[in-house]
Amino acid sequence: MTIDELASKLIELKEENMRIRCNTVLQTDSDVHQMKKTRRDIARVKTVIHEKNRAAQTENA
């Protein structure tokens, strides 16, 4: 995946995380496991973006 695709995936995951958090607060859906999974997915995407940026900087240096 390109950095742009990863960035759009990151936005999508953040929106999903916000939706889950709102539902948990409103007690309409108490899916704590899904919230944990989404947070970890966000961290994974951020890690890949960071790795790709560092690799690009190394190539340019």
mmCIF file of the N, C-alpha and C atoms, coordinates in Angstrom:
data_MODEL
# 
_entry.id   MODEL 
# 
loop_
_atom_site.group_PDB 
_atom_site.id 
_atom_site.type_symbol 
_atom_site.label_atom_id 
_atom_site.label_alt_id 
_atom_site.label_comp_id 
_atom_site.label_asym_id 
_atom_site.label_entity_id 
_atom_site.label_seq_id 
_atom_site.pdbx_PDB_ins_code 
_atom_site.Cartn_x 
_atom_site.Cartn_y 
_atom_site.Cartn_z 
_atom_site.occupancy 
_atom_site.B_iso_or_equiv 
_atom_site.pdbx_formal_charge 
_atom_site.auth_seq_id 
_atom_site.auth_comp_id 
_atom_site.auth_asym_id 
_atom_site.auth_atom_id 
_atom_site.pdbx_PDB_model_num 
ATOM 1   N N  . MET A 1 1  ? 0.843   -1.178 0.000  1.00 0.00 ? 1  MET A N  1 
ATOM 2   C CA . MET A 1 1  ? 0.000   0.000  0.000  1.00 0.00 ? 1  MET A CA 1 
ATOM 3   C C  . MET A 1 1  ? 0.889   1.243  0.000  1.00 0.00 ? 1  MET A C  1 
ATOM 4   N N  . THR A 1 2  ? 0.392   2.276  -0.653 1.00 0.00 ? 2  THR A N  1 
ATOM 5   C CA . THR A 1 2  ? 1.130   3.529  -0.658 1.00 0.00 ? 2  THR A CA 1 
ATOM 6   C C  . THR A 1 2  ? 0.833   4.302  0.620  1.00 0.00 ? 2  THR A C  1 
ATOM 7   N N  . ILE A 1 3  ? 1.608   5.344  0.842  1.00 0.00 ? 3  ILE A N  1 
ATOM 8   C CA . ILE A 1 3  ? 1.413   6.158  2.042  1.00 0.00 ? 3  ILE A CA 1 
ATOM 9   C C  . ILE A 1 3  ? 0.044   6.833  2.001  1.00 0.00 ? 3  ILE A C  1 
ATOM 10  N N  . ASP A 1 4  ? -0.399  7.254  0.813  1.00 0.00 ? 4  ASP A N  1 
ATOM 11  C CA . ASP A 1 4  ? -1.719  7.886  0.699  1.00 0.00 ? 4  ASP A CA 1 
ATOM 12  C C  . ASP A 1 4  ? -2.836  6.909  1.046  1.00 0.00 ? 4  ASP A C  1 
ATOM 13  N N  . GLU A 1 5  ? -2.714  5.671  0.591  1.00 0.00 ? 5  GLU A N  1 
ATOM 14  C CA . GLU A 1 5  ? -3.717  4.656  0.921  1.00 0.00 ? 5  GLU A CA 1 
ATOM 15  C C  . GLU A 1 5  ? -3.724  4.369  2.417  1.00 0.00 ? 5  GLU A C  1 
ATOM 16  N N  . LEU A 1 6  ? -2.535  4.315  3.000  1.00 0.00 ? 6  LEU A N  1 
ATOM 17  C CA . LEU A 1 6  ? -2.440  4.081  4.441  1.00 0.00 ? 6  LEU A CA 1 
ATOM 18  C C  . LEU A 1 6  ? -3.039  5.246  5.222  1.00 0.00 ? 6  LEU A C  1 
ATOM 19  N N  . ALA A 1 7  ? -2.820  6.466  4.742  1.00 0.00 ? 7  ALA A N  1 
ATOM 20  C CA . ALA A 1 7  ? -3.376  7.637  5.420  1.00 0.00 ? 7  ALA A CA 1 
ATOM 21  C C  . ALA A 1 7  ? -4.899  7.619  5.370  1.00 0.00 ? 7  ALA A C  1 
ATOM 22  N N  . SER A 1 8  ? -5.468  7.227  4.238  1.00 0.00 ? 8  SER A N  1 
ATOM 23  C CA . SER A 1 8  ? -6.927  7.154  4.153  1.00 0.00 ? 8  SER A CA 1 
ATOM 24  C C  . SER A 1 8  ? -7.466  6.026  5.032  1.00 0.00 ? 8  SER A C  1 
ATOM 25  N N  . LYS A 1 9  ? -6.737  4.926  5.118  1.00 0.00 ? 9  LYS A N  1 
ATOM 26  C CA . LYS A 1 9  ? -7.126  3.822  6.006  1.00 0.00 ? 9  LYS A CA 1 
ATOM 27  C C  . LYS A 1 9  ? -7.066  4.272  7.459  1.00 0.00 ? 9  LYS A C  1 
ATOM 28  N N  . LEU A 1 10 ? -6.069  5.085  7.799  1.00 0.00 ? 10 LEU A N  1 
ATOM 29  C CA . LEU A 1 10 ? -5.933  5.609  9.155  1.00 0.00 ? 10 LEU A CA 1 
ATOM 30  C C  . LEU A 1 10 ? -7.128  6.486  9.515  1.00 0.00 ? 10 LEU A C  1 
ATOM 31  N N  . ILE A 1 11 ? -7.541  7.335  8.605  1.00 0.00 ? 11 ILE A N  1 
ATOM 32  C CA . ILE A 1 11 ? -8.709  8.189  8.842  1.00 0.00 ? 11 ILE A CA 1 
ATOM 33  C C  . ILE A 1 11 ? -9.953  7.335  9.043  1.00 0.00 ? 11 ILE A C  1 
ATOM 34  N N  . GLU A 1 12 ? -10.105 6.319  8.210  1.00 0.00 ? 12 GLU A N  1 
ATOM 35  C CA . GLU A 1 12 ? -11.251 5.416  8.321  1.00 0.00 ? 12 GLU A CA 1 
ATOM 36  C C  . GLU A 1 12 ? -11.274 4.715  9.682  1.00 0.00 ? 12 GLU A C  1 
ATOM 37  N N  . LEU A 1 13 ? -10.123 4.246  10.125 1.00 0.00 ? 13 LEU A N  1 
ATOM 38  C CA . LEU A 1 13 ? -10.043 3.559  11.417 1.00 0.00 ? 13 LEU A CA 1 
ATOM 39  C C  . LEU A 1 13 ? -10.320 4.509  12.578 1.00 0.00 ? 13 LEU A C  1 
ATOM 40  N N  . LYS A 1 14 ? -9.837  5.741  12.476 1.00 0.00 ? 14 LYS A N  1 
ATOM 41  C CA . LYS A 1 14 ? -10.097 6.717  13.536 1.00 0.00 ? 14 LYS A CA 1 
ATOM 42  C C  . LYS A 1 14 ? -11.591 7.032  13.630 1.00 0.00 ? 14 LYS A C  1 
ATOM 43  N N  . GLU A 1 15 ? -12.257 7.144  12.480 1.00 0.00 ? 15 GLU A N  1 
ATOM 44  C CA . GLU A 1 15 ? -13.701 7.384  12.479 1.00 0.00 ? 15 GLU A CA 1 
ATOM 45  C C  . GLU A 1 15 ? -14.443 6.205  13.096 1.00 0.00 ? 15 GLU A C  1 
ATOM 46  N N  . GLU A 1 16 ? -14.020 5.001  12.756 1.00 0.00 ? 16 GLU A N  1 
ATOM 47  C CA . GLU A 1 16 ? -14.645 3.808  13.327 1.00 0.00 ? 16 GLU A CA 1 
ATOM 48  C C  . GLU A 1 16 ? -14.436 3.757  14.838 1.00 0.00 ? 16 GLU A C  1 
ATOM 49  N N  . ASN A 1 17 ? -13.240 4.108  15.282 1.00 0.00 ? 17 ASN A N  1 
ATOM 50  C CA . ASN A 1 17 ? -12.946 4.122  16.708 1.00 0.00 ? 17 ASN A CA 1 
ATOM 51  C C  . ASN A 1 17 ? -13.828 5.142  17.426 1.00 0.00 ? 17 ASN A C  1 
ATOM 52  N N  . MET A 1 18 ? -14.021 6.297  16.822 1.00 0.00 ? 18 MET A N  1 
ATOM 53  C CA . MET A 1 18 ? -14.872 7.326  17.425 1.00 0.00 ? 18 MET A CA 1 
ATOM 54  C C  . MET A 1 18 ? -16.319 6.835  17.513 1.00 0.00 ? 18 MET A C  1 
ATOM 55  N N  . ARG A 1 19 ? -16.788 6.169  16.467 1.00 0.00 ? 19 ARG A N  1 
ATOM 56  C CA . ARG A 1 19 ? -18.152 5.637  16.473 1.00 0.00 ? 19 ARG A CA 1 
ATOM 57  C C  . ARG A 1 19 ? -18.323 4.609  17.590 1.00 0.00 ? 19 ARG A C  1 
ATOM 58  N N  . ILE A 1 20 ? -17.355 3.731  17.734 1.00 0.00 ? 20 ILE A N  1 
ATOM 59  C CA . ILE A 1 20 ? -17.420 2.706  18.783 1.00 0.00 ? 20 ILE A CA 1 
ATOM 60  C C  . ILE A 1 20 ? -17.405 3.354  20.159 1.00 0.00 ? 20 ILE A C  1 
ATOM 61  N N  . ARG A 1 21 ? -16.541 4.355  20.344 1.00 0.00 ? 21 ARG A N  1 
ATOM 62  C CA . ARG A 1 21 ? -16.470 5.046  21.638 1.00 0.00 ? 21 ARG A CA 1 
ATOM 63  C C  . ARG A 1 21 ? -17.791 5.735  21.963 1.00 0.00 ? 21 ARG A C  1 
ATOM 64  N N  . CYS A 1 22 ? -18.397 6.386  20.968 1.00 0.00 ? 22 CYS A N  1 
ATOM 65  C CA . CYS A 1 22 ? -19.680 7.057  21.196 1.00 0.00 ? 22 CYS A CA 1 
ATOM 66  C C  . CYS A 1 22 ? -20.760 6.047  21.561 1.00 0.00 ? 22 CYS A C  1 
ATOM 67  N N  . ASN A 1 23 ? -20.793 4.935  20.862 1.00 0.00 ? 23 ASN A N  1 
ATOM 68  C CA . ASN A 1 23 ? -21.785 3.906  21.165 1.00 0.00 ? 23 ASN A CA 1 
ATOM 69  C C  . ASN A 1 23 ? -21.585 3.327  22.556 1.00 0.00 ? 23 ASN A C  1 
ATOM 70  N N  . THR A 1 24 ? -20.339 3.208  22.971 1.00 0.00 ? 24 THR A N  1 
ATOM 71  C CA . THR A 1 24 ? -20.055 2.687  24.308 1.00 0.00 ? 24 THR A CA 1 
ATOM 72  C C  . THR A 1 24 ? -20.532 3.665  25.370 1.00 0.00 ? 24 THR A C  1 
ATOM 73  N N  . VAL A 1 25 ? -20.298 4.954  25.154 1.00 0.00 ? 25 VAL A N  1 
ATOM 74  C CA . VAL A 1 25 ? -20.730 5.973  26.114 1.00 0.00 ? 25 VAL A CA 1 
ATOM 75  C C  . VAL A 1 25 ? -22.250 6.023  26.193 1.00 0.00 ? 25 VAL A C  1 
ATOM 76  N N  . LEU A 1 26 ? -22.902 5.899  25.053 1.00 0.00 ? 26 LEU A N  1 
ATOM 77  C CA . LEU A 1 26 ? -24.364 5.960  25.008 1.00 0.00 ? 26 LEU A CA 1 
ATOM 78  C C  . LEU A 1 26 ? -25.016 4.636  25.387 1.00 0.00 ? 26 LEU A C  1 
ATOM 79  N N  . GLN A 1 27 ? -24.200 3.625  25.649 1.00 0.00 ? 27 GLN A N  1 
ATOM 80  C CA . GLN A 1 27 ? -24.667 2.301  26.053 1.00 0.00 ? 27 GLN A CA 1 
ATOM 81  C C  . GLN A 1 27 ? -25.522 1.617  24.987 1.00 0.00 ? 27 GLN A C  1 
ATOM 82  N N  . THR A 1 28 ? -25.421 2.057  23.727 1.00 0.00 ? 28 THR A N  1 
ATOM 83  C CA . THR A 1 28 ? -26.158 1.371  22.676 1.00 0.00 ? 28 THR A CA 1 
ATOM 84  C C  . THR A 1 28 ? -25.407 0.132  22.208 1.00 0.00 ? 28 THR A C  1 
ATOM 85  N N  . ASP A 1 29 ? -24.093 0.157  22.393 1.00 0.00 ? 29 ASP A N  1 
ATOM 86  C CA . ASP A 1 29 ? -23.283 -0.984 21.982 1.00 0.00 ? 29 ASP A CA 1 
ATOM 87  C C  . ASP A 1 29 ? -22.042 -1.015 22.858 1.00 0.00 ? 29 ASP A C  1 
ATOM 88  N N  . SER A 1 30 ? -21.873 -2.074 23.587 1.00 0.00 ? 30 SER A N  1 
ATOM 89  C CA . SER A 1 30 ? -20.743 -2.163 24.505 1.00 0.00 ? 30 SER A CA 1 
ATOM 90  C C  . SER A 1 30 ? -19.740 -3.190 23.997 1.00 0.00 ? 30 SER A C  1 
ATOM 91  N N  . ASP A 1 31 ? -19.147 -2.904 22.847 1.00 0.00 ? 31 ASP A N  1 
ATOM 92  C CA . ASP A 1 31 ? -18.200 -3.826 22.235 1.00 0.00 ? 31 ASP A CA 1 
ATOM 93  C C  . ASP A 1 31 ? -16.777 -3.346 22.503 1.00 0.00 ? 31 ASP A C  1 
ATOM 94  N N  . VAL A 1 32 ? -16.304 -3.609 23.711 1.00 0.00 ? 32 VAL A N  1 
ATOM 95  C CA . VAL A 1 32 ? -14.990 -3.149 24.138 1.00 0.00 ? 32 VAL A CA 1 
ATOM 96  C C  . VAL A 1 32 ? -13.888 -3.848 23.341 1.00 0.00 ? 32 VAL A C  1 
ATOM 97  N N  . HIS A 1 33 ? -14.101 -5.097 22.986 1.00 0.00 ? 33 HIS A N  1 
ATOM 98  C CA . HIS A 1 33 ? -13.095 -5.839 22.235 1.00 0.00 ? 33 HIS A CA 1 
ATOM 99  C C  . HIS A 1 33 ? -12.872 -5.216 20.859 1.00 0.00 ? 33 HIS A C  1 
ATOM 100 N N  . GLN A 1 34 ? -13.940 -4.729 20.245 1.00 0.00 ? 34 GLN A N  1 
ATOM 101 C CA . GLN A 1 34 ? -13.810 -4.085 18.940 1.00 0.00 ? 34 GLN A CA 1 
ATOM 102 C C  . GLN A 1 34 ? -13.021 -2.781 19.065 1.00 0.00 ? 34 GLN A C  1 
ATOM 103 N N  . MET A 1 35 ? -13.233 -2.059 20.162 1.00 0.00 ? 35 MET A N  1 
ATOM 104 C CA . MET A 1 35 ? -12.500 -0.820 20.389 1.00 0.00 ? 35 MET A CA 1 
ATOM 105 C C  . MET A 1 35 ? -11.004 -1.117 20.524 1.00 0.00 ? 35 MET A C  1 
ATOM 106 N N  . LYS A 1 36 ? -10.666 -2.160 21.250 1.00 0.00 ? 36 LYS A N  1 
ATOM 107 C CA . LYS A 1 36 ? -9.273  -2.554 21.436 1.00 0.00 ? 36 LYS A CA 1 
ATOM 108 C C  . LYS A 1 36 ? -8.647  -2.949 20.099 1.00 0.00 ? 36 LYS A C  1 
ATOM 109 N N  . LYS A 1 37 ? -9.385  -3.702 19.298 1.00 0.00 ? 37 LYS A N  1 
ATOM 110 C CA . LYS A 1 37 ? -8.896  -4.135 17.991 1.00 0.00 ? 37 LYS A CA 1 
ATOM 111 C C  . LYS A 1 37 ? -8.649  -2.930 17.085 1.00 0.00 ? 37 LYS A C  1 
ATOM 112 N N  . THR A 1 38 ? -9.569  -1.980 17.098 1.00 0.00 ? 38 THR A N  1 
ATOM 113 C CA . THR A 1 38 ? -9.434  -0.794 16.259 1.00 0.00 ? 38 THR A CA 1 
ATOM 114 C C  . THR A 1 38 ? -8.225  0.038  16.677 1.00 0.00 ? 38 THR A C  1 
ATOM 115 N N  . ARG A 1 39 ? -8.020  0.203  17.983 1.00 0.00 ? 39 ARG A N  1 
ATOM 116 C CA . ARG A 1 39 ? -6.857  0.958  18.466 1.00 0.00 ? 39 ARG A CA 1 
ATOM 117 C C  . ARG A 1 39 ? -5.556  0.301  18.015 1.00 0.00 ? 39 ARG A C  1 
ATOM 118 N N  . ARG A 1 40 ? -5.515  -1.003 18.058 1.00 0.00 ? 40 ARG A N  1 
ATOM 119 C CA . ARG A 1 40 ? -4.304  -1.718 17.630 1.00 0.00 ? 40 ARG A CA 1 
ATOM 120 C C  . ARG A 1 40 ? -4.097  -1.604 16.122 1.00 0.00 ? 40 ARG A C  1 
ATOM 121 N N  . ASP A 1 41 ? -5.196  -1.639 15.356 1.00 0.00 ? 41 ASP A N  1 
ATOM 122 C CA . ASP A 1 41 ? -5.086  -1.457 13.909 1.00 0.00 ? 41 ASP A CA 1 
ATOM 123 C C  . ASP A 1 41 ? -4.549  -0.066 13.577 1.00 0.00 ? 41 ASP A C  1 
ATOM 124 N N  . ILE A 1 42 ? -5.017  0.944  14.322 1.00 0.00 ? 42 ILE A N  1 
ATOM 125 C CA . ILE A 1 42 ? -4.530  2.310  14.124 1.00 0.00 ? 42 ILE A CA 1 
ATOM 126 C C  . ILE A 1 42 ? -3.026  2.358  14.383 1.00 0.00 ? 42 ILE A C  1 
ATOM 127 N N  . ALA A 1 43 ? -2.587  1.730  15.446 1.00 0.00 ? 43 ALA A N  1 
ATOM 128 C CA . ALA A 1 43 ? -1.159  1.713  15.775 1.00 0.00 ? 43 ALA A CA 1 
ATOM 129 C C  . ALA A 1 43 ? -0.353  1.009  14.686 1.00 0.00 ? 43 ALA A C  1 
ATOM 130 N N  . ARG A 1 44 ? -0.890  -0.076 14.146 1.00 0.00 ? 44 ARG A N  1 
ATOM 131 C CA . ARG A 1 44 ? -0.186  -0.802 13.085 1.00 0.00 ? 44 ARG A CA 1 
ATOM 132 C C  . ARG A 1 44 ? -0.022  0.070  11.843 1.00 0.00 ? 44 ARG A C  1 
ATOM 133 N N  . VAL A 1 45 ? -1.100  0.755  11.457 1.00 0.00 ? 45 VAL A N  1 
ATOM 134 C CA . VAL A 1 45 ? -1.048  1.606  10.268 1.00 0.00 ? 45 VAL A CA 1 
ATOM 135 C C  . VAL A 1 45 ? -0.056  2.748  10.485 1.00 0.00 ? 45 VAL A C  1 
ATOM 136 N N  . LYS A 1 46 ? -0.084  3.358  11.666 1.00 0.00 ? 46 LYS A N  1 
ATOM 137 C CA . LYS A 1 46 ? 0.861   4.438  11.960 1.00 0.00 ? 46 LYS A CA 1 
ATOM 138 C C  . LYS A 1 46 ? 2.298   3.936  11.896 1.00 0.00 ? 46 LYS A C  1 
ATOM 139 N N  . THR A 1 47 ? 2.533   2.719  12.365 1.00 0.00 ? 47 THR A N  1 
ATOM 140 C CA . THR A 1 47 ? 3.875   2.145  12.336 1.00 0.00 ? 47 THR A CA 1 
ATOM 141 C C  . THR A 1 47 ? 4.350   1.949  10.905 1.00 0.00 ? 47 THR A C  1 
ATOM 142 N N  . VAL A 1 48 ? 3.489   1.432  10.051 1.00 0.00 ? 48 VAL A N  1 
ATOM 143 C CA . VAL A 1 48 ? 3.868   1.202  8.659  1.00 0.00 ? 48 VAL A CA 1 
ATOM 144 C C  . VAL A 1 48 ? 4.143   2.531  7.962  1.00 0.00 ? 48 VAL A C  1 
ATOM 145 N N  . ILE A 1 49 ? 3.308   3.540  8.211  1.00 0.00 ? 49 ILE A N  1 
ATOM 146 C CA . ILE A 1 49 ? 3.529   4.861  7.618  1.00 0.00 ? 49 ILE A CA 1 
ATOM 147 C C  . ILE A 1 49 ? 4.892   5.399  8.059  1.00 0.00 ? 49 ILE A C  1 
ATOM 148 N N  . HIS A 1 50 ? 5.179   5.284  9.339  1.00 0.00 ? 50 HIS A N  1 
ATOM 149 C CA . HIS A 1 50 ? 6.456   5.772  9.866  1.00 0.00 ? 50 HIS A CA 1 
ATOM 150 C C  . HIS A 1 50 ? 7.635   5.029  9.232  1.00 0.00 ? 50 HIS A C  1 
ATOM 151 N N  . GLU A 1 51 ? 7.516   3.717  9.094  1.00 0.00 ? 51 GLU A N  1 
ATOM 152 C CA . GLU A 1 51 ? 8.588   2.926  8.489  1.00 0.00 ? 51 GLU A CA 1 
ATOM 153 C C  . GLU A 1 51 ? 8.818   3.327  7.037  1.00 0.00 ? 51 GLU A C  1 
ATOM 154 N N  . LYS A 1 52 ? 7.740   3.552  6.298  1.00 0.00 ? 52 LYS A N  1 
ATOM 155 C CA . LYS A 1 52 ? 7.872   3.948  4.894  1.00 0.00 ? 52 LYS A CA 1 
ATOM 156 C C  . LYS A 1 52 ? 8.504   5.333  4.775  1.00 0.00 ? 52 LYS A C  1 
ATOM 157 N N  . ASN A 1 53 ? 8.120   6.251  5.664  1.00 0.00 ? 53 ASN A N  1 
ATOM 158 C CA . ASN A 1 53 ? 8.715   7.590  5.640  1.00 0.00 ? 53 ASN A CA 1 
ATOM 159 C C  . ASN A 1 53 ? 10.209  7.532  5.956  1.00 0.00 ? 53 ASN A C  1 
ATOM 160 N N  . ARG A 1 54 ? 10.593  6.719  6.926  1.00 0.00 ? 54 ARG A N  1 
ATOM 161 C CA . ARG A 1 54 ? 12.015  6.595  7.277  1.00 0.00 ? 54 ARG A CA 1 
ATOM 162 C C  . ARG A 1 54 ? 12.794  5.955  6.134  1.00 0.00 ? 54 ARG A C  1 
ATOM 163 N N  . ALA A 1 55 ? 12.195  4.985  5.465  1.00 0.00 ? 55 ALA A N  1 
ATOM 164 C CA . ALA A 1 55 ? 12.873  4.343  4.340  1.00 0.00 ? 55 ALA A CA 1 
ATOM 165 C C  . ALA A 1 55 ? 13.077  5.342  3.205  1.00 0.00 ? 55 ALA A C  1 
ATOM 166 N N  . ALA A 1 56 ? 12.085  6.186  2.968  1.00 0.00 ? 56 ALA A N  1 
ATOM 167 C CA . ALA A 1 56 ? 12.199  7.197  1.920  1.00 0.00 ? 56 ALA A CA 1 
ATOM 168 C C  . ALA A 1 56 ? 13.275  8.223  2.273  1.00 0.00 ? 56 ALA A C  1 
ATOM 169 N N  . GLN A 1 57 ? 13.367  8.593  3.541  1.00 0.00 ? 57 GLN A N  1 
ATOM 170 C CA . GLN A 1 57 ? 14.398  9.540  3.967  1.00 0.00 ? 57 GLN A CA 1 
ATOM 171 C C  . GLN A 1 57 ? 15.787  8.935  3.815  1.00 0.00 ? 57 GLN A C  1 
ATOM 172 N N  . THR A 1 58 ? 15.916  7.664  4.097  1.00 0.00 ? 58 THR A N  1 
ATOM 173 C CA . THR A 1 58 ? 17.209  6.991  3.980  1.00 0.00 ? 58 THR A CA 1 
ATOM 174 C C  . THR A 1 58 ? 17.651  6.931  2.521  1.00 0.00 ? 58 THR A C  1 
ATOM 175 N N  . GLU A 1 59 ? 16.714  6.687  1.618  1.00 0.00 ? 59 GLU A N  1 
ATOM 176 C CA . GLU A 1 59 ? 17.041  6.630  0.196  1.00 0.00 ? 59 GLU A CA 1 
ATOM 177 C C  . GLU A 1 59 ? 17.470  7.992  -0.325 1.00 0.00 ? 59 GLU A C  1 
ATOM 178 N N  . ASN A 1 60 ? 16.852  9.050  0.178  1.00 0.00 ? 60 ASN A N  1 
ATOM 179 C CA . ASN A 1 60 ? 17.163  10.398 -0.290 1.00 0.00 ? 60 ASN A CA 1 
ATOM 180 C C  . ASN A 1 60 ? 18.448  10.944 0.319  1.00 0.00 ? 60 ASN A C  1 
ATOM 181 N N  . ALA A 1 61 ? 18.901  10.372 1.383  1.00 0.00 ? 61 ALA A N  1 
ATOM 182 C CA . ALA A 1 61 ? 20.094  10.907 2.073  1.00 0.00 ? 61 ALA A CA 1 
ATOM 183 C C  . ALA A 1 61 ? 21.380  10.447 1.453  1.00 0.00 ? 61 ALA A C  1 
# 
